[in-house]
Amino acid sequence: MGGPPDPTPLTLDGAHGEGGGQIVRTALALAVTLGRAVTLTGIRARRPKPGLQPQHLTVVRALAAIGDAEVTGDALGSTALGFAPRAIRAGDYRFDVGAERGSAGAVSLLCQALVLPLALARAPSRLTLIGGTHVPWSPPVHYLTEVFFPALRLIGIEATLDLRRWGWYPAGGGEIHVTLTPSRALTGFVCEAPAADPLISGISAVSRLPRSIAERQKTRAEERLAAAGITAEIALVEDRTALGPGTLVFLSLRGRAGFSALGRRGLPAERVADQAADELLAHLASGAAVDAHLADQLVPFLALAASPSSFTCPTLSPHLQTVAWTVRQFLPAGIELGEGRPARVAIAPGKEP
């Protein structure tokens, strides 16, 4: 981005709103993008384990590397952080979520934090990210390839991902390679109506478990969607790269929404498929254009776009409201969160302060 870095630190309460790692990822990504120093206090203060955990610390250090930042407080358990970036440095990087302490932390969340500044750098970048690729409470990497990256392509960002090794909880050890081509300018995103004839695709996958589990998941998901009058193309995937066992059902509307469920001991394959199918059917019934996760992921990008954006999502999630608040601290963007079913989000871009 243009202009010299602003030396005046911006102080943010890390316990605001949802109060989790989302504020850390969003604030530091914007700090690097805009060249703005930031101080975070009360990081994850209300969580059972307050402060920076391994996955958060990896994000801090990764963004510090690409932002050539001076950092204080970057330690496990730290609840306060000082972060002063100098410039965005494109290049080849390798980051391991488990480097500080063994962790299957999600590489997808790390990737999303790095995309914003690197997409606005002056040269391409290549990332090798090590950690969990399919773990609880985080989007699987298939969400990036089928939903997040296709949506970014619509606003001018080119990103590709190669899944080299699957990484399930708790073993982790997955590996993805991401290539980012810088965007000269971001365009707005307008997507208020649901797809008239949604095309559903997905996968049913297993690693180090019988293939029959994936077959049962696939059959059940297809049956559930067929009963609702929906045709889906679900591929069967039998992975042999992972360090540990795992199963997944992932269903998506490309560039708009994605829904996943992970298997676990004692949970029948049919119930795994039901979880993903239930979420997809609930989204279609909501009348929203994009899912709740894509809604909060897009806001920082759209606040920097050259034209207005608007879209609908099922509801105003705590993550979405927290991201919107964080973006407003950095940019004079007009972000309107309209209550309703579905909810409507409108963004009038703000220029750099």
LUMVEX-581730 format. One record per residue (C-alpha): y, x, z; residue in three letters. Coordinates in nm, 2 decimals. Example, Ala and Ser with C-alpha at 12.3 -4.5 7.8 and 13.67 -1.06 7.14 Angstrom:
BEGIN
<atom c2="-0.45" c1="1.23" c3="0.78" resn="ALA"/>
<atom c2="-0.11" c1="1.37" c3="0.71" resn="SER"/>
END
This chain:
BEGIN
<atom c2="0.00" c1="0.00" c3="0.00" resn="MET"/>
<atom c2="0.35" c1="0.11" c3="-0.06" resn="GLY"/>
<atom c2="0.60" c1="0.26" c3="0.19" resn="GLY"/>
<atom c2="0.57" c1="0.51" c3="0.47" resn="PRO"/>
<atom c2="0.36" c1="0.41" c3="0.78" resn="PRO"/>
<atom c2="0.55" c1="0.22" c3="1.05" resn="ASP"/>
<atom c2="0.55" c1="0.44" c3="1.36" resn="PRO"/>
<atom c2="0.61" c1="0.14" c3="1.60" resn="THR"/>
<atom c2="0.28" c1="0.04" c3="1.76" resn="PRO"/>
<atom c2="0.19" c1="-0.32" c3="1.75" resn="LEU"/>
<atom c2="0.02" c1="-0.43" c3="2.07" resn="THR"/>
<atom c2="-0.25" c1="-0.70" c3="2.05" resn="LEU"/>
<atom c2="-0.45" c1="-0.87" c3="2.32" resn="ASP"/>
<atom c2="-0.81" c1="-0.82" c3="2.23" resn="GLY"/>
<atom c2="-0.92" c1="-1.11" c3="2.45" resn="ALA"/>
<atom c2="-0.71" c1="-1.36" c3="2.24" resn="HIS"/>
<atom c2="-0.90" c1="-1.66" c3="2.10" resn="GLY"/>
<atom c2="-1.26" c1="-1.58" c3="2.01" resn="GLU"/>
<atom c2="-1.20" c1="-1.25" c3="2.18" resn="GLY"/>
<atom c2="-1.49" c1="-1.05" c3="2.03" resn="GLY"/>
<atom c2="-1.53" c1="-0.78" c3="1.78" resn="GLY"/>
<atom c2="-1.36" c1="-0.98" c3="1.51" resn="GLN"/>
<atom c2="-1.01" c1="-0.89" c3="1.65" resn="ILE"/>
<atom c2="-1.11" c1="-0.52" c3="1.65" resn="VAL"/>
<atom c2="-1.24" c1="-0.53" c3="1.29" resn="ARG"/>
<atom c2="-0.95" c1="-0.73" c3="1.15" resn="THR"/>
<atom c2="-0.67" c1="-0.56" c3="1.33" resn="ALA"/>
<atom c2="-0.78" c1="-0.20" c3="1.25" resn="LEU"/>
<atom c2="-0.85" c1="-0.29" c3="0.88" resn="ALA"/>
<atom c2="-0.50" c1="-0.43" c3="0.85" resn="LEU"/>
<atom c2="-0.36" c1="-0.13" c3="1.04" resn="ALA"/>
<atom c2="-0.51" c1="0.11" c3="0.78" resn="VAL"/>
<atom c2="-0.41" c1="-0.11" c3="0.49" resn="THR"/>
<atom c2="-0.05" c1="-0.14" c3="0.60" resn="LEU"/>
<atom c2="-0.01" c1="0.19" c3="0.77" resn="GLY"/>
<atom c2="0.08" c1="0.03" c3="1.10" resn="ARG"/>
<atom c2="-0.01" c1="0.18" c3="1.44" resn="ALA"/>
<atom c2="-0.17" c1="-0.07" c3="1.68" resn="VAL"/>
<atom c2="-0.27" c1="-0.08" c3="2.04" resn="THR"/>
<atom c2="-0.55" c1="-0.31" c3="2.15" resn="LEU"/>
<atom c2="-0.60" c1="-0.41" c3="2.51" resn="THR"/>
<atom c2="-0.86" c1="-0.63" c3="2.68" resn="GLY"/>
<atom c2="-1.12" c1="-0.56" c3="2.41" resn="ILE"/>
<atom c2="-1.41" c1="-0.80" c3="2.45" resn="ARG"/>
<atom c2="-1.29" c1="-0.86" c3="2.81" resn="ALA"/>
<atom c2="-1.47" c1="-1.19" c3="2.86" resn="ARG"/>
<atom c2="-1.81" c1="-1.07" c3="2.71" resn="ARG"/>
<atom c2="-2.11" c1="-1.00" c3="2.93" resn="PRO"/>
<atom c2="-2.08" c1="-0.64" c3="2.82" resn="LYS"/>
<atom c2="-1.70" c1="-0.58" c3="2.79" resn="PRO"/>
<atom c2="-1.54" c1="-0.32" c3="2.57" resn="GLY"/>
<atom c2="-1.66" c1="-0.14" c3="2.26" resn="LEU"/>
<atom c2="-2.03" c1="-0.14" c3="2.19" resn="GLN"/>
<atom c2="-2.20" c1="0.09" c3="1.94" resn="PRO"/>
<atom c2="-2.14" c1="-0.14" c3="1.64" resn="GLN"/>
<atom c2="-1.77" c1="-0.17" c3="1.73" resn="HIS"/>
<atom c2="-1.73" c1="0.20" c3="1.79" resn="LEU"/>
<atom c2="-1.87" c1="0.27" c3="1.45" resn="THR"/>
<atom c2="-1.61" c1="0.04" c3="1.29" resn="VAL"/>
<atom c2="-1.33" c1="0.22" c3="1.48" resn="VAL"/>
<atom c2="-1.44" c1="0.56" c3="1.38" resn="ARG"/>
<atom c2="-1.52" c1="0.46" c3="1.02" resn="ALA"/>
<atom c2="-1.17" c1="0.31" c3="0.98" resn="LEU"/>
<atom c2="-1.02" c1="0.61" c3="1.15" resn="ALA"/>
<atom c2="-1.19" c1="0.83" c3="0.89" resn="ALA"/>
<atom c2="-1.06" c1="0.64" c3="0.59" resn="ILE"/>
<atom c2="-0.72" c1="0.59" c3="0.74" resn="GLY"/>
<atom c2="-0.68" c1="0.95" c3="0.87" resn="ASP"/>
<atom c2="-0.59" c1="0.79" c3="1.20" resn="ALA"/>
<atom c2="-0.51" c1="0.94" c3="1.54" resn="GLU"/>
<atom c2="-0.73" c1="0.74" c3="1.79" resn="VAL"/>
<atom c2="-0.74" c1="0.72" c3="2.17" resn="THR"/>
<atom c2="-0.99" c1="0.52" c3="2.37" resn="GLY"/>
<atom c2="-1.27" c1="0.54" c3="2.12" resn="ASP"/>
<atom c2="-1.56" c1="0.55" c3="2.36" resn="ALA"/>
<atom c2="-1.85" c1="0.32" c3="2.45" resn="LEU"/>
<atom c2="-1.73" c1="0.05" c3="2.70" resn="GLY"/>
<atom c2="-1.36" c1="0.12" c3="2.63" resn="SER"/>
<atom c2="-1.14" c1="-0.19" c3="2.67" resn="THR"/>
<atom c2="-0.82" c1="-0.03" c3="2.53" resn="ALA"/>
<atom c2="-0.76" c1="0.15" c3="2.21" resn="LEU"/>
<atom c2="-0.48" c1="0.33" c3="2.04" resn="GLY"/>
<atom c2="-0.49" c1="0.36" c3="1.66" resn="PHE"/>
<atom c2="-0.23" c1="0.52" c3="1.44" resn="ALA"/>
<atom c2="-0.33" c1="0.56" c3="1.07" resn="PRO"/>
<atom c2="-0.15" c1="0.79" c3="0.83" resn="ARG"/>
<atom c2="-0.29" c1="0.70" c3="0.48" resn="ALA"/>
<atom c2="-0.58" c1="0.54" c3="0.30" resn="ILE"/>
<atom c2="-0.83" c1="0.80" c3="0.19" resn="ARG"/>
<atom c2="-1.07" c1="0.69" c3="-0.08" resn="ALA"/>
<atom c2="-1.39" c1="0.89" c3="-0.12" resn="GLY"/>
<atom c2="-1.76" c1="0.91" c3="-0.04" resn="ASP"/>
<atom c2="-1.85" c1="0.82" c3="0.32" resn="TYR"/>
<atom c2="-2.16" c1="0.78" c3="0.53" resn="ARG"/>
<atom c2="-2.15" c1="0.58" c3="0.85" resn="PHE"/>
<atom c2="-2.45" c1="0.51" c3="1.09" resn="ASP"/>
<atom c2="-2.41" c1="0.23" c3="1.34" resn="VAL"/>
<atom c2="-2.68" c1="0.39" c3="1.56" resn="GLY"/>
<atom c2="-2.53" c1="0.74" c3="1.56" resn="ALA"/>
<atom c2="-2.36" c1="0.70" c3="1.90" resn="GLU"/>
<atom c2="-2.65" c1="0.52" c3="2.06" resn="ARG"/>
<atom c2="-2.96" c1="0.36" c3="1.90" resn="GLY"/>
<atom c2="-2.84" c1="0.03" c3="1.76" resn="SER"/>
<atom c2="-2.94" c1="-0.23" c3="1.50" resn="ALA"/>
<atom c2="-2.57" c1="-0.33" c3="1.46" resn="GLY"/>
<atom c2="-2.49" c1="-0.51" c3="1.14" resn="ALA"/>
<atom c2="-2.39" c1="-0.30" c3="0.84" resn="VAL"/>
<atom c2="-2.25" c1="-0.62" c3="0.69" resn="SER"/>
<atom c2="-1.97" c1="-0.65" c3="0.95" resn="LEU"/>
<atom c2="-1.89" c1="-0.28" c3="0.91" resn="LEU"/>
<atom c2="-1.88" c1="-0.32" c3="0.53" resn="CYS"/>
<atom c2="-1.64" c1="-0.61" c3="0.55" resn="GLN"/>
<atom c2="-1.40" c1="-0.42" c3="0.77" resn="ALA"/>
<atom c2="-1.39" c1="-0.12" c3="0.53" resn="LEU"/>
<atom c2="-1.35" c1="-0.32" c3="0.21" resn="VAL"/>
<atom c2="-0.99" c1="-0.44" c3="0.27" resn="LEU"/>
<atom c2="-0.82" c1="-0.10" c3="0.29" resn="PRO"/>
<atom c2="-1.05" c1="0.07" c3="0.03" resn="LEU"/>
<atom c2="-1.00" c1="-0.21" c3="-0.22" resn="ALA"/>
<atom c2="-0.63" c1="-0.12" c3="-0.21" resn="LEU"/>
<atom c2="-0.68" c1="0.26" c3="-0.23" resn="ALA"/>
<atom c2="-0.58" c1="0.47" c3="-0.53" resn="ARG"/>
<atom c2="-0.93" c1="0.57" c3="-0.62" resn="ALA"/>
<atom c2="-1.29" c1="0.44" c3="-0.61" resn="PRO"/>
<atom c2="-1.50" c1="0.48" c3="-0.30" resn="SER"/>
<atom c2="-1.87" c1="0.50" c3="-0.23" resn="ARG"/>
<atom c2="-2.02" c1="0.40" c3="0.11" resn="LEU"/>
<atom c2="-2.36" c1="0.47" c3="0.26" resn="THR"/>
<atom c2="-2.40" c1="0.25" c3="0.57" resn="LEU"/>
<atom c2="-2.70" c1="0.28" c3="0.81" resn="ILE"/>
<atom c2="-2.80" c1="0.01" c3="1.06" resn="GLY"/>
<atom c2="-2.92" c1="-0.35" c3="1.07" resn="GLY"/>
<atom c2="-2.92" c1="-0.53" c3="0.73" resn="THR"/>
<atom c2="-3.08" c1="-0.85" c3="0.86" resn="HIS"/>
<atom c2="-3.01" c1="-0.91" c3="1.23" resn="VAL"/>
<atom c2="-2.91" c1="-1.20" c3="1.45" resn="PRO"/>
<atom c2="-2.55" c1="-1.32" c3="1.48" resn="TRP"/>
<atom c2="-2.43" c1="-1.14" c3="1.17" resn="SER"/>
<atom c2="-2.44" c1="-1.22" c3="0.80" resn="PRO"/>
<atom c2="-2.74" c1="-1.06" c3="0.61" resn="PRO"/>
<atom c2="-2.65" c1="-0.82" c3="0.33" resn="VAL"/>
<atom c2="-2.75" c1="-1.08" c3="0.09" resn="HIS"/>
<atom c2="-2.45" c1="-1.28" c3="0.21" resn="TYR"/>
<atom c2="-2.24" c1="-0.99" c3="0.08" resn="LEU"/>
<atom c2="-2.40" c1="-0.97" c3="-0.26" resn="THR"/>
<atom c2="-2.43" c1="-1.35" c3="-0.32" resn="GLU"/>
<atom c2="-2.12" c1="-1.49" c3="-0.15" resn="VAL"/>
<atom c2="-1.86" c1="-1.25" c3="-0.02" resn="PHE"/>
<atom c2="-1.85" c1="-1.00" c3="-0.31" resn="PHE"/>
<atom c2="-1.85" c1="-1.28" c3="-0.58" resn="PRO"/>
<atom c2="-1.56" c1="-1.45" c3="-0.40" resn="ALA"/>
<atom c2="-1.37" c1="-1.11" c3="-0.38" resn="LEU"/>
<atom c2="-1.43" c1="-1.07" c3="-0.76" resn="ARG"/>
<atom c2="-1.23" c1="-1.39" c3="-0.81" resn="LEU"/>
<atom c2="-0.92" c1="-1.24" c3="-0.64" resn="ILE"/>
<atom c2="-0.95" c1="-0.90" c3="-0.82" resn="GLY"/>
<atom c2="-1.18" c1="-0.68" c3="-0.61" resn="ILE"/>
<atom c2="-1.49" c1="-0.52" c3="-0.77" resn="GLU"/>
<atom c2="-1.76" c1="-0.43" c3="-0.52" resn="ALA"/>
<atom c2="-2.13" c1="-0.37" c3="-0.58" resn="THR"/>
<atom c2="-2.41" c1="-0.32" c3="-0.32" resn="LEU"/>
<atom c2="-2.76" c1="-0.16" c3="-0.35" resn="ASP"/>
<atom c2="-3.00" c1="-0.24" c3="-0.07" resn="LEU"/>
<atom c2="-3.20" c1="0.08" c3="-0.03" resn="ARG"/>
<atom c2="-3.39" c1="0.00" c3="0.29" resn="ARG"/>
<atom c2="-3.42" c1="-0.32" c3="0.49" resn="TRP"/>
<atom c2="-3.33" c1="-0.30" c3="0.86" resn="GLY"/>
<atom c2="-3.44" c1="-0.57" c3="1.11" resn="TRP"/>
<atom c2="-3.37" c1="-0.62" c3="1.48" resn="TYR"/>
<atom c2="-3.45" c1="-0.42" c3="1.69" resn="PRO"/>
<atom c2="-3.56" c1="-0.13" c3="1.48" resn="ALA"/>
<atom c2="-3.25" c1="-0.12" c3="1.25" resn="GLY"/>
<atom c2="-3.25" c1="0.18" c3="1.02" resn="GLY"/>
<atom c2="-3.16" c1="-0.01" c3="0.71" resn="GLY"/>
<atom c2="-2.95" c1="0.15" c3="0.44" resn="GLU"/>
<atom c2="-2.70" c1="0.01" c3="0.19" resn="ILE"/>
<atom c2="-2.49" c1="0.18" c3="-0.08" resn="HIS"/>
<atom c2="-2.16" c1="0.01" c3="-0.17" resn="VAL"/>
<atom c2="-1.93" c1="0.10" c3="-0.45" resn="THR"/>
<atom c2="-1.56" c1="-0.02" c3="-0.45" resn="LEU"/>
<atom c2="-1.32" c1="-0.01" c3="-0.74" resn="THR"/>
<atom c2="-0.96" c1="-0.04" c3="-0.63" resn="PRO"/>
<atom c2="-0.76" c1="-0.35" c3="-0.72" resn="SER"/>
<atom c2="-0.41" c1="-0.32" c3="-0.87" resn="ARG"/>
<atom c2="-0.31" c1="-0.65" c3="-0.72" resn="ALA"/>
<atom c2="-0.49" c1="-0.93" c3="-0.54" resn="LEU"/>
<atom c2="-0.46" c1="-1.28" c3="-0.68" resn="THR"/>
<atom c2="-0.47" c1="-1.61" c3="-0.49" resn="GLY"/>
<atom c2="-0.79" c1="-1.81" c3="-0.43" resn="PHE"/>
<atom c2="-0.78" c1="-2.18" c3="-0.49" resn="VAL"/>
<atom c2="-1.10" c1="-2.37" c3="-0.41" resn="CYS"/>
<atom c2="-1.06" c1="-2.71" c3="-0.25" resn="GLU"/>
<atom c2="-1.33" c1="-2.92" c3="-0.40" resn="ALA"/>
<atom c2="-1.70" c1="-2.88" c3="-0.35" resn="PRO"/>
<atom c2="-1.91" c1="-2.78" c3="-0.66" resn="ALA"/>
<atom c2="-1.98" c1="-3.09" c3="-0.87" resn="ALA"/>
<atom c2="-2.33" c1="-2.97" c3="-0.95" resn="ASP"/>
<atom c2="-2.42" c1="-2.70" c3="-0.69" resn="PRO"/>
<atom c2="-2.66" c1="-2.44" c3="-0.81" resn="LEU"/>
<atom c2="-2.87" c1="-2.32" c3="-0.52" resn="ILE"/>
<atom c2="-3.05" c1="-1.99" c3="-0.52" resn="SER"/>
<atom c2="-3.22" c1="-1.79" c3="-0.25" resn="GLY"/>
<atom c2="-3.50" c1="-1.57" c3="-0.12" resn="ILE"/>
<atom c2="-3.79" c1="-1.60" c3="0.12" resn="SER"/>
<atom c2="-3.87" c1="-1.25" c3="0.24" resn="ALA"/>
<atom c2="-4.11" c1="-1.06" c3="0.47" resn="VAL"/>
<atom c2="-4.14" c1="-0.69" c3="0.58" resn="SER"/>
<atom c2="-4.46" c1="-0.56" c3="0.73" resn="ARG"/>
<atom c2="-4.60" c1="-0.91" c3="0.78" resn="LEU"/>
<atom c2="-4.84" c1="-1.12" c3="0.57" resn="PRO"/>
<atom c2="-4.71" c1="-1.24" c3="0.24" resn="ARG"/>
<atom c2="-4.83" c1="-1.59" c3="0.33" resn="SER"/>
<atom c2="-4.54" c1="-1.62" c3="0.58" resn="ILE"/>
<atom c2="-4.29" c1="-1.58" c3="0.30" resn="ALA"/>
<atom c2="-4.49" c1="-1.83" c3="0.08" resn="GLU"/>
<atom c2="-4.48" c1="-2.09" c3="0.36" resn="ARG"/>
<atom c2="-4.11" c1="-2.04" c3="0.41" resn="GLN"/>
<atom c2="-4.04" c1="-2.08" c3="0.04" resn="LYS"/>
<atom c2="-4.26" c1="-2.39" c3="0.01" resn="THR"/>
<atom c2="-4.10" c1="-2.56" c3="0.30" resn="ARG"/>
<atom c2="-3.74" c1="-2.48" c3="0.19" resn="ALA"/>
<atom c2="-3.81" c1="-2.61" c3="-0.16" resn="GLU"/>
<atom c2="-3.97" c1="-2.93" c3="-0.02" resn="GLU"/>
<atom c2="-3.67" c1="-2.99" c3="0.21" resn="ARG"/>
<atom c2="-3.41" c1="-2.95" c3="-0.07" resn="LEU"/>
<atom c2="-3.62" c1="-3.15" c3="-0.32" resn="ALA"/>
<atom c2="-3.63" c1="-3.44" c3="-0.07" resn="ALA"/>
<atom c2="-3.25" c1="-3.43" c3="-0.08" resn="ALA"/>
<atom c2="-3.25" c1="-3.43" c3="-0.46" resn="GLY"/>
<atom c2="-3.16" c1="-3.06" c3="-0.49" resn="ILE"/>
<atom c2="-3.33" c1="-2.81" c3="-0.71" resn="THR"/>
<atom c2="-3.33" c1="-2.45" c3="-0.59" resn="ALA"/>
<atom c2="-3.45" c1="-2.12" c3="-0.73" resn="GLU"/>
<atom c2="-3.60" c1="-1.93" c3="-0.43" resn="ILE"/>
<atom c2="-3.75" c1="-1.59" c3="-0.50" resn="ALA"/>
<atom c2="-4.04" c1="-1.45" c3="-0.30" resn="LEU"/>
<atom c2="-3.97" c1="-1.10" c3="-0.17" resn="VAL"/>
<atom c2="-4.22" c1="-0.87" c3="0.00" resn="GLU"/>
<atom c2="-4.04" c1="-0.56" c3="0.13" resn="ASP"/>
<atom c2="-4.21" c1="-0.24" c3="0.21" resn="ARG"/>
<atom c2="-3.91" c1="-0.02" c3="0.30" resn="THR"/>
<atom c2="-3.83" c1="-0.15" c3="0.65" resn="ALA"/>
<atom c2="-3.91" c1="0.04" c3="0.97" resn="LEU"/>
<atom c2="-4.01" c1="-0.28" c3="1.15" resn="GLY"/>
<atom c2="-4.13" c1="-0.63" c3="1.08" resn="PRO"/>
<atom c2="-3.91" c1="-0.93" c3="0.99" resn="GLY"/>
<atom c2="-3.88" c1="-1.25" c3="0.79" resn="THR"/>
<atom c2="-3.58" c1="-1.42" c3="0.63" resn="LEU"/>
<atom c2="-3.48" c1="-1.73" c3="0.44" resn="VAL"/>
<atom c2="-3.15" c1="-1.71" c3="0.27" resn="PHE"/>
<atom c2="-2.99" c1="-1.99" c3="0.06" resn="LEU"/>
<atom c2="-2.66" c1="-1.97" c3="-0.12" resn="SER"/>
<atom c2="-2.40" c1="-2.13" c3="-0.35" resn="LEU"/>
<atom c2="-2.28" c1="-1.82" c3="-0.53" resn="ARG"/>
<atom c2="-1.93" c1="-1.72" c3="-0.43" resn="GLY"/>
<atom c2="-1.89" c1="-2.02" c3="-0.19" resn="ARG"/>
<atom c2="-2.15" c1="-2.04" c3="0.08" resn="ALA"/>
<atom c2="-2.46" c1="-1.88" c3="0.23" resn="GLY"/>
<atom c2="-2.71" c1="-1.98" c3="0.50" resn="PHE"/>
<atom c2="-2.98" c1="-1.78" c3="0.65" resn="SER"/>
<atom c2="-3.25" c1="-1.79" c3="0.92" resn="ALA"/>
<atom c2="-3.46" c1="-1.51" c3="1.07" resn="LEU"/>
<atom c2="-3.81" c1="-1.53" c3="1.18" resn="GLY"/>
<atom c2="-3.93" c1="-1.43" c3="1.53" resn="ARG"/>
<atom c2="-4.24" c1="-1.42" c3="1.72" resn="ARG"/>
<atom c2="-4.36" c1="-1.78" c3="1.81" resn="GLY"/>
<atom c2="-4.14" c1="-1.95" c3="1.55" resn="LEU"/>
<atom c2="-4.34" c1="-2.10" c3="1.27" resn="PRO"/>
<atom c2="-4.25" c1="-2.01" c3="0.91" resn="ALA"/>
<atom c2="-4.17" c1="-2.38" c3="0.84" resn="GLU"/>
<atom c2="-3.91" c1="-2.39" c3="1.12" resn="ARG"/>
<atom c2="-3.74" c1="-2.08" c3="0.98" resn="VAL"/>
<atom c2="-3.70" c1="-2.25" c3="0.65" resn="ALA"/>
<atom c2="-3.58" c1="-2.57" c3="0.82" resn="ASP"/>
<atom c2="-3.30" c1="-2.38" c3="0.99" resn="GLN"/>
<atom c2="-3.16" c1="-2.25" c3="0.67" resn="ALA"/>
<atom c2="-3.21" c1="-2.58" c3="0.49" resn="ALA"/>
<atom c2="-3.04" c1="-2.78" c3="0.77" resn="ASP"/>
<atom c2="-2.73" c1="-2.56" c3="0.75" resn="GLU"/>
<atom c2="-2.71" c1="-2.58" c3="0.37" resn="LEU"/>
<atom c2="-2.75" c1="-2.96" c3="0.37" resn="LEU"/>
<atom c2="-2.49" c1="-3.00" c3="0.65" resn="ALA"/>
<atom c2="-2.25" c1="-2.79" c3="0.44" resn="HIS"/>
<atom c2="-2.30" c1="-3.00" c3="0.13" resn="LEU"/>
<atom c2="-2.25" c1="-3.32" c3="0.34" resn="ALA"/>
<atom c2="-1.92" c1="-3.18" c3="0.48" resn="SER"/>
<atom c2="-1.75" c1="-3.19" c3="0.14" resn="GLY"/>
<atom c2="-1.61" c1="-2.84" c3="0.20" resn="ALA"/>
<atom c2="-1.57" c1="-2.59" c3="-0.08" resn="ALA"/>
<atom c2="-1.66" c1="-2.27" c3="0.11" resn="VAL"/>
<atom c2="-1.85" c1="-2.21" c3="0.43" resn="ASP"/>
<atom c2="-1.70" c1="-2.13" c3="0.77" resn="ALA"/>
<atom c2="-1.78" c1="-1.76" c3="0.75" resn="HIS"/>
<atom c2="-1.63" c1="-1.70" c3="0.41" resn="LEU"/>
<atom c2="-1.32" c1="-1.89" c3="0.53" resn="ALA"/>
<atom c2="-1.23" c1="-1.63" c3="0.80" resn="ASP"/>
<atom c2="-1.35" c1="-1.34" c3="0.59" resn="GLN"/>
<atom c2="-1.10" c1="-1.42" c3="0.31" resn="LEU"/>
<atom c2="-0.79" c1="-1.48" c3="0.51" resn="VAL"/>
<atom c2="-0.68" c1="-1.11" c3="0.55" resn="PRO"/>
<atom c2="-0.72" c1="-1.05" c3="0.17" resn="PHE"/>
<atom c2="-0.53" c1="-1.37" c3="0.07" resn="LEU"/>
<atom c2="-0.24" c1="-1.29" c3="0.31" resn="ALA"/>
<atom c2="-0.19" c1="-0.98" c3="0.09" resn="LEU"/>
<atom c2="-0.23" c1="-1.16" c3="-0.24" resn="ALA"/>
<atom c2="0.05" c1="-1.20" c3="-0.50" resn="ALA"/>
<atom c2="0.01" c1="-1.58" c3="-0.52" resn="SER"/>
<atom c2="-0.07" c1="-1.87" c3="-0.28" resn="PRO"/>
<atom c2="-0.42" c1="-1.97" c3="-0.18" resn="SER"/>
<atom c2="-0.58" c1="-2.28" c3="-0.05" resn="SER"/>
<atom c2="-0.94" c1="-2.38" c3="0.02" resn="PHE"/>
<atom c2="-1.14" c1="-2.62" c3="0.23" resn="THR"/>
<atom c2="-1.41" c1="-2.53" c3="0.49" resn="CYS"/>
<atom c2="-1.62" c1="-2.75" c3="0.72" resn="PRO"/>
<atom c2="-1.42" c1="-2.69" c3="1.03" resn="THR"/>
<atom c2="-1.16" c1="-2.46" c3="1.19" resn="LEU"/>
<atom c2="-1.40" c1="-2.22" c3="1.36" resn="SER"/>
<atom c2="-1.29" c1="-2.00" c3="1.65" resn="PRO"/>
<atom c2="-1.34" c1="-1.70" c3="1.43" resn="HIS"/>
<atom c2="-1.11" c1="-1.84" c3="1.16" resn="LEU"/>
<atom c2="-0.84" c1="-1.92" c3="1.41" resn="GLN"/>
<atom c2="-0.86" c1="-1.58" c3="1.57" resn="THR"/>
<atom c2="-0.84" c1="-1.40" c3="1.23" resn="VAL"/>
<atom c2="-0.54" c1="-1.62" c3="1.13" resn="ALA"/>
<atom c2="-0.36" c1="-1.52" c3="1.46" resn="TRP"/>
<atom c2="-0.44" c1="-1.15" c3="1.41" resn="THR"/>
<atom c2="-0.31" c1="-1.16" c3="1.05" resn="VAL"/>
<atom c2="0.01" c1="-1.32" c3="1.16" resn="ARG"/>
<atom c2="0.08" c1="-1.03" c3="1.40" resn="GLN"/>
<atom c2="0.09" c1="-0.79" c3="1.10" resn="PHE"/>
<atom c2="0.23" c1="-1.00" c3="0.82" resn="LEU"/>
<atom c2="0.49" c1="-1.28" c3="0.78" resn="PRO"/>
<atom c2="0.23" c1="-1.48" c3="0.59" resn="ALA"/>
<atom c2="0.24" c1="-1.86" c3="0.61" resn="GLY"/>
<atom c2="-0.11" c1="-1.96" c3="0.72" resn="ILE"/>
<atom c2="-0.16" c1="-2.33" c3="0.77" resn="GLU"/>
<atom c2="-0.48" c1="-2.45" c3="0.93" resn="LEU"/>
<atom c2="-0.51" c1="-2.82" c3="0.87" resn="GLY"/>
<atom c2="-0.74" c1="-3.02" c3="1.09" resn="GLU"/>
<atom c2="-0.97" c1="-3.26" c3="0.92" resn="GLY"/>
<atom c2="-1.32" c1="-3.30" c3="0.78" resn="ARG"/>
<atom c2="-1.33" c1="-3.09" c3="0.58" resn="PRO"/>
<atom c2="-1.05" c1="-2.86" c3="0.72" resn="ALA"/>
<atom c2="-0.79" c1="-2.73" c3="0.47" resn="ARG"/>
<atom c2="-0.65" c1="-2.37" c3="0.48" resn="VAL"/>
<atom c2="-0.33" c1="-2.28" c3="0.29" resn="ALA"/>
<atom c2="-0.19" c1="-1.93" c3="0.27" resn="ILE"/>
<atom c2="0.15" c1="-1.83" c3="0.15" resn="ALA"/>
<atom c2="0.13" c1="-1.45" c3="0.12" resn="PRO"/>
<atom c2="0.36" c1="-1.23" c3="0.32" resn="GLY"/>
<atom c2="0.50" c1="-0.90" c3="0.21" resn="LYS"/>
<atom c2="0.45" c1="-0.58" c3="0.41" resn="GLU"/>
<atom c2="0.68" c1="-0.57" c3="0.72" resn="PRO"/>
END
